[in-house]
């Protein structure tokens, strides 16, 4: 079983990559799916809560 601290360390390490992927998805599909433009805001909130 993965310890919680190990999980959060892994997640913190991956946040920059996930932020870039999120931005890429919004840039690619945001014109056809305006609701995606909200995703980065919620992702930032999630990061703040977990870090």
C-alpha positions in Angstrom: 0.0 0.0 0.0 1.2 3.5 -0.9 1.7 5.8 2.1 -0.2 9.1 1.9 3.0 11.1 2.2 4.5 9.2 -0.8 1.4 9.9 -2.8 1.5 13.6 -2.1 5.2 13.8 -2.9 4.5 12.1 -6.2 1.5 14.4 -6.9 3.5 17.5 -6.1 6.2 16.4 -8.5 3.6 15.9 -11.3 1.7 19.1 -10.9 3.8 21.1 -13.3 3.3 18.5 -16.0 -0.4 18.3 -15.3 -0.7 22.1 -15.5 0.9 22.1 -18.9 -1.3 19.3 -20.2 -4.4 21.1 -18.8 -3.4 24.3 -20.6 -2.8 22.3 -23.9 -6.2 20.8 -23.7 -7.9 24.1 -23.2 -5.9 25.7 -26.1 -6.8 22.8 -28.4 -10.4 22.3 -27.5 -11.5 25.5 -25.7 -13.0 27.1 -28.8 -15.4 24.3 -29.2 -15.9 23.6 -25.5 -15.9 26.9 -23.6 -16.5 25.1 -20.3 -12.9 23.8 -20.5 -11.7 27.4 -19.8 -12.8 26.8 -16.2 -10.5 23.8 -15.7 -7.3 25.6 -15.0 -9.0 27.7 -12.3 -10.2 24.5 -10.5 -6.9 22.8 -11.0 -5.1 25.7 -9.3 -7.6 25.4 -6.4 -7.0 21.7 -6.1 -3.2 22.2 -6.0 -3.5 24.9 -3.3 -5.6 22.5 -1.2 -3.2 19.6 -1.6 0.1 21.4 -1.1 
